[in-house]
């Protein structure tokens, strides 16, 4: 950035045909903060806010492919969702969906730049704190602690995506020559632990990290390494001693009017009407609106898969069909126009389906009844469903600069996520009673509030009940993992969960075998064990750093 400013200044001098001399090199351009100006408490906080601001992926280049929700990498690269839209629009995402290892896809470079720009901003905070003379030791520890929490978060995002990546701390001065030849889990853990040891229990502002946020992140870091023993006390501490609880309505985790509630552990803040041209309003997900006459009017991406919809079916006892859910499809309107008669599926369903997925004939929040094809760009390509989970109600998004600027926050870590990780630990310890209790706690909440039709009656045949028992460890493991899919569907976690569980090849190849009969572009797609778990390191970064420094993934 500094090089660009200097180059622009030099060009201006040349254009004036006058001799500027070299003194312009010593002046701070108007509107640009230098180290001296920022080495104080207000400056440090401003730069720290800048580090938080990049959590949504906006500000480092193209935003849709670097969104905090990981809708591409966590959901489309799994069995939860299709790319959607039509065949030609953003075709690079279809390449990702098909597990084709193409390193020059621009989306990967966008995500890399966003993550490492975030890392750079956290390091700027740490270096400025060292020069600030108007901060107390406690204020310095808090600022560095929050910066190191964010540094852990950004590196965690990179680790999930690419596995072998460089770790960049505040002492690094030559990132270009920093290799990716070491496992950086210990570095990420150290940053999260420093945050735990140094930041406050409460948040100065809702979007910031607290000690509890850092504990939840560190637990998640250990879960990704299958280090259940170390994750367990952290999860227990957050669950038993933290200020969190499940809210009564599952849907309250995805409404603007119920943001930053008791279930929110870490929530990325979005806003509209603040002069940000809409880009502060969850702009990384602005493709993911129903098409045509639908609210937003564009662009029809991120369509839930039939496989995901089928997963919400329940049996006569209100329990998931763990092994047979995908044998018969939930009825849909694919191939029908919006004027054709259609009766939605009448079998029993988990109500979380209709808070997550837009279906023909069901209420779409307060926007009216979903009309089916009129809101779908290309049913034959992207299927009959639309994304719904983070959608704003009519009237809740006042002042938006764009119909697709959504002030609905992204709940990056919520209490249900932590509970289900704790249930995983219990299963691996063969503590089936604890796993059962936790899963049933989540399932009980799922049935509290259902989608209602215009007459105030349940909009579908909803039935969700608790498990009476877990008969075996294998059954419990399957139930816990299935519950995690239902609870966190379309939130960008699914691909990464399958990879850390080690069964991504089995699950996703079974998905592709059946789904390719509906979505023909998936024909021939294969998830290759040992190869498809991680995404290609961006070729653009290898070209910059050199193949001898930055090694490509297998």
N, C-alpha and C positions, 0 to 999 in steps of 0.2 A: 504493500500500500504506500509506504514512504517513497519507494522508487517511482511509483506512478505520479505522486504529487510533485516530486522534483522534476520529472520529465515534462510534465505539463507546465510548470513554472518556467523552465528553460525555453519551451516553445513560445510562450507568451512574450518573453524578452526578445527572442529572435524576430517575432512578428512585428514588434514595435520598432525594429531597426535601430535600436539604441543599445548602448553598452550598459548592461545591468551590473556588470562586475560579478563577483562571487558572493557578495553579501547576502543575496537572496537565499543562499544555502544555509545561512545561519539564522534565518527568521522562521518563526512558526507561522505557516499559512493560516489565514483567518478560518475559524471553525474547526481547527485541528488541535486537540489537546496534546501537550507534550508531557514528559515524565515529571518535570518540575511542577507543572500546574496540577497534576493528579496525585502527587505524593502527599496526600493529606486525607483526613477522614472523609470529607464529601467526595473527593476524587476516587478514593478506593471503593466507596460504596457505588459510585456511578459505574465504575469498571466491573464491579461484581454483578450489578444488575445486567450489564451487557453480557456477562458470562451466562447468567440465567436465561437471558432473552433468546439465546441460540438453541435452547432446548427444543423449540418447535421446528428447528431446521431452517428457519427463515432468516436470511441475511447473509448467507454464504454462497449464493448462487441459485440455481433452479431449486424450487422448494418441494414440489409434489413427490419427488423421488427421495427426499431426505426427511420426510415428515416424522415427527416424534411417535406417531401411531404405528409406524412400520407396517402400514397397510399392504405394501408390496412384499416386503421381505418376511414378515411374520405371518401374513394371512394368505395372500395370493400364492406364495411359494409353499402352500400347505393344502390341506383338503377343505379349508373353510370358505374359500372364495375364488371366483374367476376374475381375470382382468376386467371383463365387462366391456361396455361401449361397443365398438365394432372392430372388425379384423384389422383395419388399417391405422386406427388411432393409437399412438404410443405402442407400436408393435414390439418395441424392445422389452416391454413388460411381459408380453406373451413369451418371449425367449426365456425370461426368468421363470415364468410359470411352468415352462416345459423342461426346466433343469438343464438347459444347454449352456455349457460353461464358456461364455463369450466375454472375455475380459475387457473389450473395448466398448461395452455398453455404457453410455454416458451416465445412467442412473447410479451405477456403482461409484463413479467418480464424484457425483453430487453428494452422495452420502458420506464418502471419505472426507471431502472438503468440509462439510458441515460439522462432522465429529471432531476433526482435528483443529478446525477454527475454534470450536468450543474449548478444546484443551488449551489452545494458545491464550484464550481470554482468561482462563483460570490461572495460568502461569503469570500473566500480566498482573493480576490481583496480588499474588504472593510476592512478586518482586516490588510492587509499589508499597505494600505494607512495610517492608523492610526499610523504606526511606521515609515513611510518614512519622513526623515527630509530635503530632497532636493527638495521637491515639494511645489509650491506656493498653497495658498488657492484655487485659481481658478483651478489649475491642479488637486487638490484633489477632488474638487466638480465635475469636469468633469469625473474623473475616477470612483468615487462612483456612479455618475448619470448613466453612461453607465452600470456599474455592476448591479445597481438596475433595469434598463430597462430589462437587460437580466434575472434577477431574476424574474421579473414580467412575462416575456415571458415563461420561463420554468415552472413556477407554473401555468400559463394559459394553457399550454399544458396538464399538469397533471389534472387540473380542468375540461377541456373539456373531457378528457378520463374517469375519475373516479368520478368526482364530489366531494365527501368527501375525501380530501387528507390532509396530514400534510403540514403546512407552516413552512419552515426552514429559519431562518435569521442568521445573523452572530454571534448572541449571543448563539445559540443552541450548546450545547456541548454533548448532549445525544440524538441523533436522534432515537436510538433504542426504547426509551421510550416516543416518541412524538406521541400522539394519533391523529386520524383523526375525532375528535368529534366536530369541529367547521367549519363553512362556511368561507373559506379563501378569498372570494371576496374583503372584505375591505383591507386585506393585499396586495393583488395584485394591487388594485387601488392605495394604498399609494406608492408602489414602482414605478408605472408608473408616478404618479404625481410628485414624487421627481425627476425623470428623466426629466420631462417637466420643472421643476423649476431650474434645475442645469446644463443641458448640452446645447451645442451650437446649433444654428440654422443650421449650416452647418456641414458636416461630414469631419473629418480629413482624412478618407479613405472611399472608396465607400461602403465597407461592414459594416461600423459602424452605430450606431444609431444617429440620430439628434433629436432635439426638436420636429420636425414634425413627425418623426417616433414614438416617445413616445406618441404624441397626437393621432395619428391614432390607436395605440395599445389601449390606454385608451378608445377611442370611441368604439372600438370593444369589449372591456371588458364590457362596459355598454350595448351594443347591446345584448350580451349574457345573460344579466339579464333583457332584455326588458325594460331597463331604457332609453327610447327614449329621454326624456326631457334633461337628462344630456349628452347624446351622441351628440345631435344636435349641440350645439355651437362648440364642438370639431371638428366635421365633417365639419361644415361651415368654421372654421378657416383653416383647412387643404386645403379645396377646393378653398377658395377665396383668401387666403393669402400665402399659401405654394408654393413652386417652382415646382409644378407638373402639368402635362397635359396629355391627351390621346395622344399617338403617332399615326401617320397616319395609320399604319398597325397593326392590331391585332396580327399578327404573329411575329412582332418585339419584343413582350414580351417573346418570347421563342426561340430566336436565340442567339448563342454565339457572333456573330458580332454586335449585338445591345443590349448587356447587359448594366445594370446600366443607363437606358435611363430616359427620362422625366416622365415616368409613374411609375418608381420604387420608392417606399417609403421605403421598407425594403427588401433587396436582400441578400440571403445567397450565399457566393462566393464559386465556385468550380474551381479546377485547375487540369491540367494534366502535365506530363513531368517535375515534380518538385521533383522527387525522392520519392514520397509518395506511391509507389507500386500500383498506381491507386486509392487508397482509399480517396484521396482528390477530386476525380472526380465524385461527385454525386453517390458514391458507394452504398448508401442506396437504389438506384433505379436500381442496375445493373442486377436484374432479369428481368427487364421490357423491354426487347428487343424482336423483332420478332425472330422466331426460324429458324433453318435449314440453308439455304443458304443466309438468310437475313443478313444485316449489324449487327455485334455483335455476331451472330451465337448462341445465347442462351438468354433467357431461356424460353421465351414465356409466361411470367406472365403478369398480369394486362391488361386484354383484355376488351375493351369497351363493354357494354351491348347493346342488340338490342333496349332496351327501350331508352337508351341515344341517339343512332343514330336516332331513330324515332322522338325524341324531336326537331331535327333540321329541320324537314319538315316545309314548309311554305305554306300558301294558295295563291290564285290568287293575293292578295294584298300585298304579301311579309311579312305577319304576322304569328306568331306561331299559331299552332293548340292547344290552351291551354287545351281543354277538350278532343279532339279526336285524338291527335297526335299518340297514341299507338294503334289505332283501326286496322290499316293496316301497315305492316312492310315495311320499305325501303328494296328494293330488295337486296339480298346478294347471295353469291356463296357457301353457306354451302352445303356440299355433293358433290361438283364438284371438280375435280382435276384441277391443274393449266393448263393442256393442253386442258381442255374442253372449248368450246365456252361460253362466258359470256358477257352480255351487262349490264352495271351498271344502276341503277335507273335513270329514266328520269324526274321524278317529280321535283318540285322546292324545293330548299334547302337553308338554311342559310350557307354561305361560311365558317363560323367558324367550321362546321363539319369536313371539310377536312384539316384544320390546327390542329385538335384535334385527329382524328381517321384515321388509315390506312385502306383503303378499296380496294378491288380487282378492278383492271382496272384504278385506279387513280394514279397520280404521288406521289411517296413517297419522298418528298423533292427532292434532286438531285441524289437519289439512283436508279432512274428508276421507272418503273411502278410496283405497288404492284401486285404480281402474285397470291395472294390468298393462297390456301392450302399449297404451298411450304414454306410459311413463318409462318404457324400455326402448333403448336405442335399436337393438337388434336381438330379438329373443333367440333366434337360431344360433347366434354366436355366444351371447352372454347369459342366456337363460331367462327365466320369468320373474326373478326376484330382485329387489333393490335393497341397498344398504339403509339402515334406519337408526342404528344404535346411538350415534352422536348427533342426530339431526335435531335442529332447533324447532320449537313450536312456533306457530304463527303468533306474532305479538311479543315474543320473548327476546327477539334479536333487534330491538329498536335501535335505529341510528346506523345500521350497517351500510358501509360504503358500496357494497356489492351484494346481490342476492345470495352469493355463495360465501360471504364473509361471516363465519359462524363464531360467535363468542362462547360457545360451549367448550369448557375446559377439557383437557385430556387427563384422565386419572391414571397416572403412570404406575403408581403402586396403590392398591386399595386393600382394605382389611380382608376381604374374601380371598384375595390372592395369597396373603400371608397365612390365613387359616388353611387353605388347601395345600400349601407347601408343608405346613406342620402335619397335615394328614398324610402326606407322602412319607415324611420321616417316620411317623408311627407305623405305617405299613412295612417299611424296610426294617424296622425293629420288631416286627411281628406283634405290635401292640394294636391288635385289631379293634379293641374296645374304644381306644382314643380316636382311631381313624373313623370308626362308625359315628361316634358322637359329633365329630367335626363336620363330616359330610352331611349328616342329618341336620345340623345347624344351618348349613347353607341351603339345603333343600327346603327346609321349613320356611325360610325367608322367601324362597322362590315362589311359593304359592300364596304369599300374603296379598299381593295386589296383581290383578289380571287386567288385560285389555278389555274394555267395555265397548259395546256398540252404542248406537245413537239412543237406544231405549234404556240404556243402563244395565243391560244383561251381558254376561261374558260373551265375547266376540267369537269364541271357538270353544271346542269341547276340552277344557283344561282339566288336567288331573296330574298332580305331582305329589308324591308321598315319600315318607322316609323309609330307609332300609330297615327291616326287622333285625338283621344280623349280617355279618360277613362270614361266610362259611369257611373261607381259606385265605391265606395270604395272597395267592394269585388272583382270587376273585376280588379281594379288597383293593389290590393294586389297579386292577382294571376299572373298578368302580370309581376310585379316587381320580384317576387320569381322565375318565369320561366326564366326571363332574367338573373338572377343571376346564374341559373343552366347552361344556354347556355354559358355565358361568362367565368365562372370559372370551367367548366367541367374538370374532371380528375386532378384537382389541389389539391385534398384532403380536400375540404371544405364541400361537400354535406351532409354527415351524420350529422355533427355538426350543419349545418344550419337547417336541418329538426328537430333535437332535440330542438334547441332553439325556433323554430317556434311552437313547440308543436303538429305537425301533422305527426310525423315520422311513427306512427303506421298505419295511414290511407294510406299514400303514399306508404310505403314499403310493406304492406300486399297486396295492389292492384298490385304492381310490382311483388311480389312473385307468386301471383295467376296465372298470365299470363306467366311469365318468366319460371316457373317450367315446363311448357309444352315443352319448348325448352331445358332447362338445367335440366334434371331429378333429379340431385343431390339436387336441391332445393325443391323437393317434401317434404311437411311436415314442411318446415321452416316457422317460425312465429315470427314476431316482437311483443313482449308483452308490452303493455303500462304500464309504471311504473316499468319496469324491464330491458328492452332492450336498454334504452336510453344511459346507461353508461356501460362500460366494467367491467368485474370482476377485483377486486384488486388482484394482483398476489399472489397466494397461497404461493410462496416462501418467499415473504415479510411478510406475516402473520405468517409464521413459524418462521422467524427470530425475529419478534417483539412481537409475542404472540397475540392470538385472543382477549385478553382483552384490548390490546392497539390499534391494527389496526383492525378495524371492516370491515367485508366484506359488499359490496353493497347488496341491496335487491336482 
